[in-house]
Amino acid sequence: PKTLSGGEQQRVALARAFVSKPAILFADEPTGSLDEASGSKVIELLFELNRENGSTLILVTHDPQLAQRCSRQLILQGGRLL
């Protein structure tokens, strides 16, 4: 893993997370430390694996465009759920 890029490391982590076919997968800012191209690949893989496994995905993001891809959005503002 030391020779893998940040995006490659994230993709490996996603594959490992889905191997056990979890009922729920938590993803907290999964692209936060990645450049746009790598982040896009990771997000596509995340949603693809989510569809294939039929698991529930709980995704935390500050990116409104990414949030729009989710079937439901909950918004926290000032420590309150809106």
C-alpha positions as CSV (number, residue, x, y, z in Angstrom):
1,P,0.0,0.0,0.0
2,K,2.9,2.5,0.4
3,T,3.3,2.5,-3.4
4,L,-0.4,3.2,-4.0
5,S,-1.8,6.7,-4.6
6,G,-4.4,8.2,-2.3
7,G,-7.1,7.3,-4.8
8,E,-5.9,3.8,-5.1
9,Q,-5.7,3.4,-1.4
10,Q,-9.3,4.6,-1.1
11,R,-10.5,2.2,-3.7
12,V,-8.8,-0.7,-1.9
13,A,-10.4,0.4,1.3
14,L,-13.8,0.4,-0.4
15,A,-13.3,-3.0,-1.8
16,R,-12.3,-4.3,1.6
17,A,-15.4,-2.7,3.2
18,F,-17.7,-4.4,0.8
19,V,-16.1,-7.8,0.9
20,S,-18.1,-8.8,4.0
21,K,-21.3,-7.5,2.4
22,P,-22.3,-5.2,5.2
23,A,-25.9,-4.2,5.7
24,I,-24.8,-0.7,6.4
25,L,-21.7,1.2,5.2
26,F,-20.6,4.4,6.8
27,A,-18.6,6.8,4.6
28,D,-17.4,10.0,6.3
29,E,-16.0,12.4,3.6
30,P,-14.7,9.5,1.5
31,T,-13.1,11.9,-1.0
32,G,-11.9,14.6,1.4
33,S,-8.2,14.1,0.9
34,L,-8.3,13.3,-2.9
35,D,-7.9,15.3,-6.0
36,E,-11.1,15.7,-8.2
37,A,-10.3,12.9,-10.6
38,S,-9.4,10.4,-7.9
39,G,-12.4,11.5,-5.8
40,S,-14.7,11.0,-8.8
41,K,-13.5,7.4,-9.3
42,V,-13.9,6.6,-5.7
43,I,-17.4,8.0,-5.6
44,E,-18.4,6.0,-8.7
45,L,-17.0,2.8,-7.1
46,L,-18.8,3.6,-3.9
47,F,-22.2,3.9,-5.5
48,E,-21.6,0.9,-7.8
49,L,-20.6,-1.4,-5.0
50,N,-23.6,0.0,-3.0
51,R,-26.0,-0.9,-5.8
52,E,-24.5,-4.3,-6.4
53,N,-24.6,-5.3,-2.7
54,G,-27.9,-3.7,-1.8
55,S,-26.5,-2.2,1.4
56,T,-27.5,1.0,3.1
57,L,-25.0,3.7,2.6
58,I,-24.7,6.5,5.1
59,L,-22.5,9.2,3.5
60,V,-21.2,12.3,5.3
61,T,-20.2,15.1,2.9
62,H,-19.9,18.9,2.6
63,D,-20.4,18.6,-1.2
64,P,-24.0,19.4,-2.2
65,Q,-23.6,17.8,-5.6
66,L,-22.5,14.5,-4.0
67,A,-25.4,14.7,-1.6
68,Q,-27.9,15.1,-4.5
69,R,-26.9,11.7,-5.7
70,C,-28.2,10.1,-2.5
71,S,-31.9,9.1,-2.2
72,R,-32.3,11.0,1.0
73,Q,-30.4,13.9,2.6
74,L,-30.3,15.0,6.2
75,I,-28.8,18.4,6.9
76,L,-27.0,19.4,10.1
77,Q,-26.6,23.1,10.6
78,G,-25.3,24.7,13.8
79,G,-25.4,21.3,15.5
80,R,-29.1,20.8,14.7
81,L,-30.8,18.5,12.4
82,L,-32.9,20.5,9.9
